[in-house]
Amino acid sequence: MKRLAITTLVIGFAVAIIVGALHATKSVAGFENAAAQLVADYPGATRVVGEKWQYVFVLLVALGVSWLTLINIPRWRGRLLIGLLLVELFGLAWVCLLYRVFFQPAPSVLALFIAFLAAEGWSAVLRRNRSHLIRALFTDRVSNEQFRRLSDGRISFDPEPKTYDVTVVVCDLGNKVTFAEGSEPAAFAEGTAKFIRETAARLVEEGAYMQAADGEGVVGVFGFPAHDPEHQQKAARVVLDMIKHSREGGKEKEKARSSWDIRAGISSGAIVAGTLQESQRPLLLATGEPIELARRFCALNRFYGSRALVDTTTFDRVSEAIVARPIDFVSGLNSHDRVEVYEPLWLTAEAGPERVAQRDSFWSGVVLYREQRWAEAYNEFQKARGSDDEEDAPLQFYLRRLEPLLLQLTQWPQE
């Protein structure tokens, strides 16, 4: 906005100076006489609008037209307003004649056309530069629909560093180490590349900006560059859908699942994003706590055996749309910070009463465990068991924690 205001002032004052000089030197006297004839028989006027007021009108018109041309509104709307302003200038001259006052519209009309052409020229230069910048920053990193909206200006993107409220999703292979150890390097590279390519394509298709896609995982940012009030829900739904598809049917998919054991971390909050143009190719810098936390949560899945972890901020926003359970408190970016993480399990619409009851029992078990009520916690965790075919690694994690504590509890009375 500041840059737009400065550009408007520069064009407006420059046009006012040019038109003022042309008017003062009588260089456009013929045009002024022709414009006066369009108004009425001006010799019948008893008074004339002074030169100082003419210059004021010229400056105001130049500033207004420059602003309407440069501002981010549909072009047809801006041109319509400028056309109405042109009509109003002649209308003002006719109204003044009713009171026998002559207003010369020619300088203001000339300022209108010059300001419009100057602002249009500047806009064309900016659009060309912006088009190059959009291509450099967002090609293959956003969906085709978002790219079109960025290119035609429907999504406003400011290259200057700004704060964005987003949800970051980090996806990686959960069994990367065992996959690498149990396969040939070429097979590992091919499988990892396919995972990265298809995971990135899915996140981009659902509206994420692909911040990174390499051997360290795929990082998608929802809510950037276009603001999305439902970026948390969208991120959680996409992750749950990818996990669901990684579990589904057939022998070939069973083989794929063994090498495509997806893990995800989700975190919401503010990031700072802006363009670095010091190098030959513009680069987009995006950094912030959600990116770091999402990476950490993705890695923590290997410790707890979970498939996805979200922070408290994200859980609070999506708790009505998904069924999730608490896992543990983990350290934040600072050693004294403690962040509670949750595991999203199912969409609320897809979770039946039995699954919700299992989640509730697990939740009660975690609460009792934190209160050091070991026996009661163990009983609740037993209620949280699903069918024998379902592998519940976080549940087994807590049961393994409880076994020595229960053993100690049973031996304590004997001692």
N, C-alpha and C positions, 0 to 999 in steps of 0.2 A: 504493500500500500504506500509506503514511504517513497519507494522508487517511482511508482506511478504518479504520485503527487509532484515529484520533482520534474519528471518528464513533461507533465501537463503544464507546469509553470514555465518551463523553458520554451516549449512550443508556443504557448499563449503569449508570452511577452515578446518573443521574436516576431510572431505574426503581427502583433499590435504595433511594434516599431516599424515593420515593413509597410504596413497599410498606412500608418500615420505619416511616414515619409512620402509615400505616393500621393496621399491627399494634400499634404502641405505644399508639395512641388507642382501640383495641378497635373500630374502625369496621367491621372485617370479622370480628367474633367469630362471627357466625352462619355465615359461610362456613367459618371454621376448624373450628367444631364439626361441620359437615356432612362436611368432609373427614376429620376424625378418626374419625367413625363408619364411614367407608368402609374405614379401615385395620383396626380391630379394637376390642376392648374396652379402650380406653386406661387406664381406672382401675386395671387390674391391673398396670400398669407400676410399677416401683420407682424408676426414675430417668427424668429428662426432659432432652432435649438443651437446653442453655442458650441464652439469648437471643442471646449474642454469636455462637454458632455458627449460629444461625438467620440472622442478618444476613450472615454470611459466605456461607452457601449461597445466599441471595437474590442477593447481588452476583455470585457465580460463575455462577449460572443466567442472570441478566440479561445478563452479558457474553457468555456462550456462545451464547445465543439470538440476540442482536444480531449477533454475528459470523457465525453460520450463515445468517442472513437476508440480510445485506449482502454476503457474500462471493460472488465470481463462480463459482457452481456451479449446475447445473440446479435449478430451484425445487422439483421433486418430491423431489430428494435432500435438500435442506435441510429441507423439511417432514417428511420421513421421519425424519431425525435428531432433529428437535425432538419429534416424536411418541414416539420411543423414549426421549428424555430424560424426558418426562412419565410414561411407564410406569415408568421407573427410579426416579423420585422416590417413587412409591407402593411400589415394590418395596423401596426402602431403608427406608421406614417399617415394612414388614412384617418385614424382616430384623432391624431393631432390636428389634422386639417379641419376637423369639425369645430375646433376651438381656434381656427385661424393661426395655428402654429405649424411651421414647416419643419419636418424632420427628414433629413437626407438619409435614406437607408443604404445608399451605395457603399460607403466605407464598411459598414457592419456586414453587408452581404459579401463584399470582397474578403473580409476577414474570415467569414464563415467558410468560403470555398478554399482559401489558402490553408486555414487551420485543418480543414478536413483532409486535404491532400497531403499535408505534412504529417499528420497523425497516421493516415493510412500507410504512407511510405515507411514511417517508423515501425508500425505494426507488422508490415510485411517483412522487414528485416528481423524483428523479434520472432516472428513465426518461423522464419527459416532457421534462425539460431535455436529456437525452442524445439523445432522438429528434429534437428540434429542431436540436441541434448536428450530428448525423449528416446530416440532410437538408441543412443549410446548407453543410456541407463536402464531401459526397460525392455529391450528386445529379448524375447525368450525368458523373461523373468516375471511377466504378468500374463494373464489370459489375453486372448485376441480381443475380447470385448473391452477389457480395461485398457488395452493399448490403444484401441480406436478412440475411446473416450479421453485418454490422455493427449492423443495427437490433435483432436479437434477442440480441445480446451474445455470439454464438459467436466473433466476432472482437473481441478486447479492444482498444479504442483509448483511449489516455490523452491528453487534450488538452494536458497539460503538455509542454513541449519535451523531446524524447528523441532519442537517437541510433539510427538504423536502418541496417542493412547492406542495401544495395540495388544494383540495376543500372539505370542511367539510359539511355534511348534517346531521341535527338533525330533527328527526320526532317524533311527539307526538300526543296524542289524543287532539283535539281542545276542546272537551266538557267533559274533564276528570272530572271536578268538578260536573257538573250536572249529568253525568253518574254515578258517585259514590253516589250522594245523592238520585238518583231515582232508584237504584237497590240494591239487596241484596249483601252483601260483597262477597259471593261465585261467584255470576254472574259477579260482577265487576272484580274480580281477574281472572276469566276465560276469559272474553272478553279482558281485558288488556293483558293477557299472549298471547292470539291468535294474537292480533295486533302486539305485540312485535316480536313474532316468525315469522309471515309472512312478516312484514316490514323488519326485519333483513335479512331474506332469500332473499328478492327481492334486497336489496342493495348489498348483497354479490354476488348474481348471476350476477349483472351488473358490478362487478369489484371493489367494495368498500372493504376496510378493516373495519370490525366491531369493533369499538373502545369501545362501550358500548351498552348494551341492557338491560334496567331495567325499574323500575317504573318511572324514570325521562325521559324516551324517548330512542330512538334508535339513535346512533351516528355512521355514516359511513364516512370513509375517502377515497376519490378518489385521485389517484396519489401516493398511498403508499400501499405496499412496492415497487411496480414497478412504475417507472416514466411513466406518461401518459401525453403527451402534450395537450390532449383534455379533461382533467379531469373536467374543468368547464362546458363544453358543455354536457358531459356525466351525471354529477350530475343534471343539470337543466332538461335534458330530462327525467331522471328517476323520478324526483319529479313531473313533469308535468304529466307523464304517470300514476303515482300512484293517483294523484288528479283526473285525468280524470276517472280512473276506480272506484274511490270512488263515483263518481256522477252517474254512469251508472245504467240503467234499472232494471225493475222488482220489484215486491213487496218485495221479500225476500231481495234484495239488498237495497231497501228503508229502511227496518228494520236494515240492517247492517250499512247503512250510518248513521243512527241516533246514533249508538254507535261507529262508525269508522270515525268520523269527523277528518280526518287527517290534521295536520298542520306541516309546515316544515320551517326551517331556513337554509340558505346556505351562506357560507362565504369562500373566497379564500385567501391564503397567505402562510406564512412559519410557520411550526411547528417544534419542536425538538422531535425526537423519538429515543429511545435507550433502551437497555436491562438492567434491574436491576437483578443481579445475587447474591445478598447478601442473599436472602431467599432460602429455599430448592427448590422451583419451580421458574424458571426464569419468570420474569414479564416484559412486554413491557410498558414503560412510553412514553406517547405521550401528549404533552402540547403545547399550543400556542394560540395566539389571535384568529385565525379562529374558534377554538373549542368554546371559550367563546362567541364570537359574534354570531355564529350559534345558540347556546343555547338561547341567548338573543332574537334573531330575531324570533325563534320559539315561545317563550313566548309572544312576542309583537303581534303576530297574533291575540291573544284574544282581545287585545285592539283595533286594527283597523278592525277586522273582516275579514282580509285577510286569504288566505290559505297558502301562502308561501311568504317569504321575502328574498331578496338577497342584498348583499352590492354592492357598486359602482364598486369595483374591479371585482367582478363576472359579473356584468351587462355589463361592458365594453368588456369582453371577449365573451359574449354569445348574445350580442344585435342583431347580424345578424341571429342567429339561432332561437331566441324566440321573442315573442311580450311581452313586459313588460311595466309597467307604474310606475311613481314615487309615493311614498306614503308620506314620511315625512323625516325630519332630526331627528335622535335619538342620544342619548349620546353614546360615545364609552366606552372603558374600563377605560379611564381617563375622569374626569368630564369636561375637557376643549375640548375634542375631539367631533366632530359632524360628524356622518356618515349618508349619504343619503341611504335610503332603497327603493327598487323597488319590485313590485309584478309581478312575471312571470305569464302570462295568458295562452298563447297558443304557440305551435310551429309555426314558421313563415309559414311553408308549409301548416298548417291546418287552419290558420287564414284568413278568407275572407276579402274583402274590407270593409264590414260593421263593422266587429270587429276592424279592424285597425282604422277606422274613429272614433269609440267609444273611443278607446285608445287615439287617438290624442286629442279628445275633453276633456277627463279627464286630460290629460297632460297639456293642455292649461288652464283648470280650476285651477290646482294646482299652475301653474306659476302665474296666476292672483291673486289667493288667497294670495300667498306670497308677492305680490306687493300691497296687501290691496285694490284691485279693486273688491269689494265684488259683486256688481251687475253683472259685466261682468263674474266673476268667476261662479256665480250662473247659468247664461245662458249657459256657456260651460258645466257645470256639468249636466244640463238638457239634453243637446245634447248627453251626454255620456250614457244615460239610455238605457238599452237593452229592451228585451221583458218583459212582466209582469211576466212571469214564472221564469225569472232569478233574483236571489237574489244577489245584489251587496252591500255587507256590507261596503266596503271602500267608495263607493259613498255616501251611506247614512251617513257615519261618517262625511264627509265634508259638506253635506247638513245640518246636525244638527249643525255643527259649524257655518254655514252661517246664519241660521235663526235668531238668536238674533242680529247678525250684520246688517242684512238687515232691521230688525225691528227698530233698532236704527237709521239706515240711513233714513228710511221713516219718523221717528218722528223728526228728527233733524231740517228740515225746519219749522215744525210747532212751535217748541220751539223758 
